Amino acid sequence: MKKSILFIVLLSFLSVSAQDKTKDSLQLKEVVIKNEKKAIEHKADRTIFSIANQSNLSAGTLMETIKQLPGLVSSDVAGMMYQGKLLEVFLDGRPLNISNNELNSFLEGLPANSVDRIEVITQPGAEFPATAGGAILNIITNKNAKKYLTATYTTSSAFNNYDKMRFRTYNSMLLNARNKYFGWQLNFGQNYRENALWNSFLKTDNNVFLSNTSTDRINRSQFLKSGITIDINKDRLLLNYDVFTSNGDSEIEGFGEGFSSLDKGKSLSTRQDFVVTYQKRFDDKSKKLDFVLNYNKNKNNFNLFSKLFSNDLLNNFSNQDFYTAKIDYSQGLKILDDGKLSFGGLYDKLIFDTKSFGITNLEYNRITTAGYIEFQAKLKKFDFILGTRAEDYSIEGRNEETNLLPFNQFRFFPNATIQYNVSNQIFFNVNYNKKITLPSTSALNPNNTTYENQNVSVVGNPNLQPTIFDNFEIKVSAFDYAYLGYNLSSASNQVVQQVSLNANQILNTNVNLSEIKIHNFNFALPLPYMLFTKGLQETMKFDFNPDKINFLYIYTGYQYHQIPSLETKGFWSINLMSQVLLPKEIKFIAEYGINTAGGNYFYFVADKPFGNYLDLTFSKKILNDRLTISIYGDDIFNMNRSLFKPVNAPLLAYNKNDTRKFGFTLNYKLPTKNKLAKEDPSLLNDKKEENGN
């Protein structure tokens, strides 16, 4: 451990030294330095993963990319967590307000090449809704607009031949333009995906399959993101409209104890999002005042038809309308050496309705009113953040028979961060925040929106209650890529997925767990290969950019779920990523990930390692870096599958997707004559939530 820490310090010193030499070269030689994005960047409150300039992450679907992020654990039975924290998913700074199956469908339908970067905000401050829960996964899809028309076209194709040939294609186009009156952006694309899924439930006390299914799916999705900005003196008016549509067909063959089936599934979904933002600017550049109005509509249809008996098994519909109005103000203040004050307010209303065979069986309404204040200050090598957020909730609804259990509460949610800047590249950070997570509408939905047969049923729980979190974190980070940390998330009324067994009937639903503590230790370190060939002394003499050298990036984390009255064990998450620069400027990236078996993942125990994969990517830039060509193979040994045992039922749940695939990606930036044009701020998403503290 001492050697590792010493190495981090040495790398940090090397980086600072390189920066100083760069400054000298700027003064003496007047050299123009091109600033490139880092693959991974750690800030006081978030970790930023660059997607657009990493060929190993920009191929395939966004869901496949997210599962490769170091420290992120994704399971079909229990959702997504990052370093022990449950994730609330945002798109361009705004919550998606969907989860579970709807979220998976959305992420599988969005091509990874349409995403610029992913921010995992591990320490959301008071300016973020308290409903962000433990952490935020913010998907940023925009690029910068320039003062002339530009266009970038991206295409990706892949095939899989696990049991038969299946194809996938992704295409997207990004257009930017600006004149002296306004600027605009348009990003649109499509995704066609053929894939297979195998599921089974084995009753372990007699080794009988209660359910065994094989699913062939075809998913077609389209997306469009648009933005326009109008300058009004110093102020700006931004208009954004996004739409995402998905059309899926599936054929499911199943058998189990006492039945056999052949069913056809059909799903249709449309998500629309409209935002109006007015940004008031002042002579004092530290002052900012933003007004935002947002309307979001999400419609979903799911039907399941029996081809054997020629009848409808499921006919379910849901509609969600979400309205938001908020105001944010910030200005610089003389607090200690330097400081900043931020405050604002929010009002949102959610209306959610579900129907089964045309009959309304859930009416759910939620209103949130909130206000916050936050101070940031600097004192020598210390950074301080102190804030609180007050939120008032009014939740009510009704199912077919009775009124839902109401939730009417007013709560405070404080947050505090202290960071000691050891040097330019080494930071010590301590954080505390209290958060709440309101049950997602998909978890509340009483209808089955996935699949059912005679022995398996999947339903929501309209009476789920919000979860209250107390989050503690301590972390040492260095050189952007290296860190050592521990965090504890203590939650009451945690919403977890639970599988129960009654005779041969399996019920999959969500319940509130009265209390849980999640402990997470994590460690990451980059190792340049020249360290092994040239030694530490020679490596110290070398000025390098870590994005331009051969290296191995090591991430490992240990997660332990502490549940009262249940004996639990932890599990390890390991991610290794190797970058090798081959002749002819070809970049080779190999990535391996695994989560160990035997540990508890809420109410499940992993019987075998899960999230297990090996991905290989070769990429090269040609035509003056305008065209990037990538050839890749994902999960080349077809190891990625999951086997979980529910802690309260004699079952073994098996899940396998056809994750092994081979393909290529082309990214072409159309040339322009005006290479000296300046960049404008983002149009598709210009939200202060993207900016670090």
N, C-alpha and C positions, 0 to 999 in steps of 0.2 A: 504493500500500500504506500509506504514512504517513497519508493522508487517511482510509482505512478504519479504521486503528487508532485515529486520533483520534476518529472518529465513534463507535466502540464505547465508548471511554472516556467520551465525552459522554453517550451513552445510559445508561451505567452510573451516571454522576453524576446524571442526570435521575431514574433509578429510585430511587436512594438518597434524593434530595431529596423525591420523592413519598412515600416511606415515612416520612420524618421529619415531613412535613406531616400524614400520616394519623395519626401518633401524637399530634400536637398537637390534631387534631380530636377524637380519642378523649378527651383530657384535658379539653378546654374545652367540647365540645358533647355528650359522652356519646353519640356516634353508634355504632350497632351496625354493624360492618363484616362483610359477607358474603364469606367466603373462597372463591374459585373456582379450579378446577384450571387449570394452565397447559397449553397445547397441547403444548409441548415443554419438558422440564426436564433440565438437565445437572447431574449430580452427579459426585463425585470418581471413582466407579467405573462409572457407567452413564448412559445417556440414556433418559428416560422419555417415551413418546408416549401422550398421553391419547386414547382412542378413543371413549369413551361420549359425550363432549360435543362431538365433531367430526362433523358430518353428512356431510362428504365422505369420512370413513374408516369410518363405522359402517354403511354400506350394502353389500350384496353379501356375498361370502364372506370369511372371514378371510384366505385366501390372496391374494385381490385387494387387501385392505388392506395386508398385509405388503409386497407388491410396490411400494406407493406410499411407503413410509417413506424419507425422505431418507438417502442413504448406503448403502442396502441394495440389493445387486445379486442378482437371482434369475434363474437360467437353467435350462431343462429339461435341458440337457446336463451341467451342472456344479454344480447345487445353489445354496445361498444363502450369501452373504458380506456382512458389514457392515464397511465401511471397511477392506477387505482381510483381515478375519478370518473364518474359517469358523465357522458358527454351530452350537451345540448347542441344540436346542429343548427348553424346559421348559414345563410347564403348571402354573400355580399353585405354582411353586417346586420342582417335581419333574420329573426328566427323562422325556421321552416314550419314549426308547429305540427310536425308529423314525426312518427317514429315507427319502430318495428317494421312490419311488412311494407307499409307505405313508404317508409324511408329507404328500405332496401331497394324497392322498385325504382324509386327516384334516382338513387345513386347508381344503380345498374344502367339506367337509361341515359345518364349524362356522360358523354365521352370525357376521358381524362385530359385529352388535348384541348378542351375548352376551358381549362382551369389554369390560372396564373400561379396561384400559391394557396397553401392551406395554413391557417393560423390555429394553433391549439392554445387557447387562452386559459392558462392553468390558475391564474389568480385574478378573476374578474373583479374590478373595482366597483365603486358605488355608482358610476355612470352606466353600468350595465344593469339590466333588469335582475332583481334578486332571484327571479325564476330561472336564471341561468344554471342553477344547481352547482355541481362540483366544478365543471369546466365547460368551455365552449370550443367547438370545432367550427371555425369560420372558413367557409369555402369562398375564395376570391376569384371571380371569373373574368375580371376586366383587364384590359391593357391600357397604356397611356395613349391619348389622342395627340396627333401631330398637326402642324399647320399646313397640311396638304393631304390629298387623298392617298391612303395606304391600304393595302389588302394583304392578308395572310391566309393561305389555304392549307388545311391539314387533312390528311386522309390516313386511315389505318385499316388494315385487313388482317384477319387471322383465321386459322382453321383448327379444328380439333377432331381427332379420329379415335376417340376412346373406344366406342363400340360401333360408331358409324361416322361418316364425315359430316361436320357441322361448321358453318361459316359465320363470321362476324365482320361487320364493316362500320366504320365511323367516319363522318365527314363534317367539317365545320369551316366557316368563312368568317373572318373578322375584317370589318371595314371601318376606317376612321377618316374624318375630314373636319376642317375648320376654316371659317372665313372671318372677316372682321365683325360680323354680327352674331354668329352663334357657332357652336361645334356640335357634332353628332357622332354617334357610334352605333354600329349594328353588328351583332354576333349571332349567327344562326347555324344550325347543323342538324344532322340526323344520326340515328343509331339503329342498326339492324343486328339482332343477336339471336342465334340459335344455340340453345344450351340444354343440358340434361341435368336432372336432379334425382338422387336415390335416397329414400328415407325408409327407416324401419324401426319398430318397437318390438324388442324381444322380452318376453316374460321370463325372467331369469330363474324363478323357482321351479319351472318345468321345461325350460328351453323351447317354448312355443312362440312363434311369431304371431303377435296380435295384429300387426299391420306391416306390410312390406309393399312399398310403392316405387314405381319407375315413371318419371315425368319427362316428357319432351316438350320444350317450350320455345315459342317464337315471340320475341319482343320487338316492337317497332316504336321508336320515340323520336320526337322532334322538339327542338327548343329554339327560342328567339329571345334575345336580350337587346333592348334598345335604350339609348340615352340621348338627351339633347340638353345643352346648357346655353343659357342666354345671359350675357353680361349686362347688368344694369348699374352703370357707373362702377363703383367698387364692389357692388353686391352681385350675387349670382342666383339664378333660378334654374333648378335642375328638374327634369321630367324623365322618369324611368318607367318602362313597361316591359315586363317579362312574361313569357308564356311557355309552359312545358306540357306536352301531351304524350300519352303513352297508350299503346294498343297491344295487348298481349293475348296469345292463344296457347293453350296447353292441352296435352292429352296424357291422362294419368291411368296407368294400369296398376291395379292393386289386388292383393290377396291377403288373407289372414285367417285367424281362428273363426270359422263359420261363415266366411264370405269370400267372394271374388268380385271385382268391379272393373269397368272400363268407362272412364268419365272424360268429359271435355270441359275445360275451363275457359272463361272469357273475361278479360279485365279491361276497363277503360278508365282513364284518369286525365283530368285537366287541372292544371294549377296556373293561376294568373296572379300577377303582382303589379300594382301600380303605386308609384311613389312621387310625391311632390315635395321638393326641398327648397327652402329659401335660406340663403346664407348671407347674413348681414355682416359686413366688414367695416373696420374702423381705421382711423389714422394710426392708432396704437395697434401694431401688428399682433400683440399678444391677446387682444380682445377678439372673441368670436361669438356670434349668436346665430343659432340654427333653429329653423322651424321645419318639422317633418310631418306630413300626412301620408298614411299608408293604408291601402286596401288590398286584402289578399282573399282569393276565393279558391277553394280546393274541392273538386267533385270527383267521386270514385264510384264505379259500378263493378260488381263482381258477380258472375253467374257460374254455376256448376251444373252440368247436364249429364245424366246417365245415358250412355249409348246402348247399354244392355236393356234397360227398362223404358227408354224413351220418355223420361220425365225430368223436370227441373228439381235439382236437389237444393240449390241455394240461389237466391235472387236478392242480392243485398246492395243497398245504395247509401251513400253518405254525402253530406254537403256541409262545408265549413266556410263561414264568413268571418273575417278577422279585420277589425278596424283599429288603427293606432294614430294617436296625435301626441307629439312630444316636442319639447323645447329644451335646448342645451345652451348654456352660456359659460364662457371661461375667460379669464384674464390673468395676466401676470401680477404678482404681488411681491413686495419686499418682505419675504419670510425667511429669517436667518440669512444665508448668503443669496439665495434666490428662491422663488416659489411661484405657485400658481393656485388659483381658486376656480373651482368648477361647481356649477349647480344647475338643476333643471327639474323638469316634471314630465309625467307621462300619464296618458289615459288610454286604455285599450278595452275592447269589447269583443268577445268571441261568442258566436252562435253556431252550435253544432247539432245537426239532426241526422238520424239514421232511419232507414226503412228496410223491412224484410217482406218480400212479395207485395210491395206497395203499401204496407201497413207501418205507420210510424211507431217505432218502439223505443226511441230515446229523443228527448229534447233537453239540450244542455246549454246553459248560459253562464258566462263568466265575465265579470267586470273588474278591472284592476286600475287603481288610482295610486300614483307613486310620485315621490319627490326625493331628491338626493342633494348632498353637499359633500365636496371632497377637497382636501388641501394637499398640495405637493410642495416639498421644500428640499433644499440642499444645504448642507453644512459641511464644508471641507470635503471629506471623502464619503460622507453619508448622504443617502437619499431617503426621504421619508414620504409616505403616503398615508393619510388618515381620512376616513370618510364614513358616512352612514347613509343608509337608504331607508325610507319609510314607505311601506306599501299596505294598501287596504284592499282586501279581497271580498268579493260578493259572488258566491258560486251557488247555483241552484239548478234544478232540473227535474225531469219526470220520465220514468219509463212507462211501459204499458200498464203497470198495475199501481205503482205508488210513486210518491215524490222521492227524489234522491236525498241522501243525507247532506244537508247544506253545510257550507263552509264560509263563515263570515268572521274575518279576523283582521286586526290591524297590528302590524309587526315592524320592528326596527331590525335592520341588517347591517351591522358595523363591519368595517374592514380596515386593516392596518398592515403596512409593509415597511420594513427597514432593510436597506441594502448598503453594505459597506464595500466600496470600490477599492480593492487592494491595489489594483493598478488599472491601466487602460483595458486589460484583457482578463482580469480575475475579479470575481464578484462573490460576495457572501450575502445571502438573501434569507430573511425570515418573514413569513406572511401568515395572517389569520383573516378569515372571512366567514360570515354566516350567510347561508343561501337557502333558497327554497326551490323545490321542483314541483310544479303542478302536473297532475297526470296527463299524459298525452291523449289526444282524442282517439287515436287508434287503440290505446290500452283501455279506454272507456267503452269503445264500440261493442255493444252486446252481440253483434252479428259476426259470423265467421267470414273472413275475407281472404282465406287461403285455400283450405281444402278440408273435407271431412269424409269419413266412411263409417261403416257400421260400428267400428271399434274406436275411432279417434274423432274428437271434436275440439275445435279451437274457438274460444269466445273471449270477449273482453269483460271488464268488471266496471259498471257505471258508478259504483259506490267507492272507488278508490279515493283515498285522501292524500293531500299534498305531503311531500317529504321535506323535513327540515335538516339542513346540513350545518355542521361546524367543521371547517376545514383548516388544518394546520400544515405548514410546509417550511422546511429548512433546506437550503440548497447552496452548494458551491459550484460555480461555473467558471470555465476558463477557455480562452481561444475560440469562443463561439460554439465549438463542437464538443468540448469536454465538460462534463459536470458530474457531480455526486450529490444525491439528494434523498430526502425522506419526507413523506407526507402522510398525514392521518386524516381520514374523513370519517366523522362520527355522525350517523344519520338516525333519525327516528321516523317511523312510518315509511321506510324504504319500499318502493314499488319493485317487486321482483316477479319473474315468471315462475310458475309452479305447475308441475305435472303431477296429477293424482290418478290413482287406479281404483276402480270400483268393479269387482268381478273382472270382466274382460273389457270394461269401458274406460278409455283413457281420456282425461279432460286436461287440456292445456289452457291455462288462464293466468291472470295477474292478481297478486295479493299484496297487502301491506305487511311488511316485516317490521315488528315493533321497534327493533333496535339492531344496529349493525355498526361495526367499526372496520374500516378497510385500511390496512397498513401497506405502504408501498415504498420499497427501497429501489433506487435506480442509479445506474452508473453508465457513463458513455466516455469513450476515449478514441481519438484517431491515432493510428500508428503509421507513420511514413515508412514505406518499405526500405528506403535508404538507411534507416536506422539499423537494419540488420546487415546491410552490405557495407556501409561506410562507418558505422558506429556513431555514438552520440556526439563525439567531439566534432567530426566532419559535418554531421547534420546541423549542428549549431551554427556553422559557418555559412550555411546555404540559405539564401533569401528565396522564399518560395510562397506561392499562393496555394493553399490547400486544395483548391478546386482544379489545380493544374498539375498535380503530382500523382504518383502511384501511392496508394495508401489503403489501409484496412480500417474501417470504422466499426467499433465494437460497442454494442448496447446490450445491457443486461438489467433486468428488473425482477424483484421478488415481491409478490403480492399475496397478502394474507387476509382472508375474510373472517373476522371474529364475530360469531353469531351466538347469542346466549342459548343455553340448553342444547348446544350442538357441538360435538367435537369436530373441529375443522383442521385442515392442513393448507399450507401455502403452495404456490407454484411459481416457477421461473419462466420469464419471457426472455428469449435470446434472439438478437438480430445482428447479423454480420453482413457488411457491405464492403466489397473490394472494388477499387478503381485502378485500372491498369491502362496506361497510354501506350498503344501499339504503334508500329511504324505507319507512315502515311497519315499520321494524326487521327488514327482510328481509336476510339475510346471503348474499352471493354469493361463492363460492370457486371459483377456477380453478386447476388443477394440471397442470403439464407435466413430463414426465420423458423422458430419453433416455440411452443408453449408446453411445458412439461406436464406429465400425467400425475394423477394422485391428489391434486389439490382441489379445494372447494371453490367453485365459481357460483356464489350465492347458494341456491338450493340444488346444485348439481356438482358431481365429482367427475373429473375427466378420467375416463378409463384408459385412454391412450393419448399420446401427445397430439395436440391440435394446432391449427394454424401453421402447419409444417410445409415448407415450400423451398424450392431452389429456382431462382430466375436468372437468366443470362441475357445480356443485351450488348450488341455491337452497334456503334453509331459513328457517323462521319459527316462533317460539314463540307460542302462544295459550293461552287459558283459564288465565291466571295462571301461565304457563310450565309447565303440566302436560302440554300436548300440543305435541310438536315435529313439524312437517311438513317433509319434505325431498323435493325433486324433483331427479333427477340424470341425467346422461348420461356414461357411461364410454367412454373411447377413441372419441370421437365421429367421428374421421376414420379409424378402423379401421387404425391404423398399427402396432399392437403385434404383431410377429412376429419370428422369429429365423432367421438363416442363418449356419451355422458350418461351417468347413472343418477337419476333423481334420488335425493337422500331419503325420501319418504315413500318410495314405491319400488317393488322388485322388478325394475325395468332397465333395459339398456337401449338408449336412443342413438341411432346411427344416422349420420347425414353426410352426403358426398355430392359435390358438384363436379362437373367436368372441367376442372380448373387447369388441366394441362392444355396448352395451346401454343401455336407457333405463328408468327406473322411479321409484318413490317409496318413502319409508319413513315410518311413523308410530310415534311413541314416546309412550305415554300413561301417566302416573303417576296412579294412583287417588288421589283426595283423601282426606285424613284430618282429623279434628276436632282431634287433639292435635298442634298444630304446634310445641310447645315440648319435645317428647320428646328425650332425649339419645341420641346414637349410641353403640353398643357396638362393640368391635373386630370385625373380619371373622370370619365363621364358616367360610365355604367355603375360606378359605386364610389361616391366621394363622401365617406362617412368617417367620423373621427374615431369610431370603434377600431378602425384598422391601425391607427397610430399607437405606438407603444407609449407607455407612461414616461 
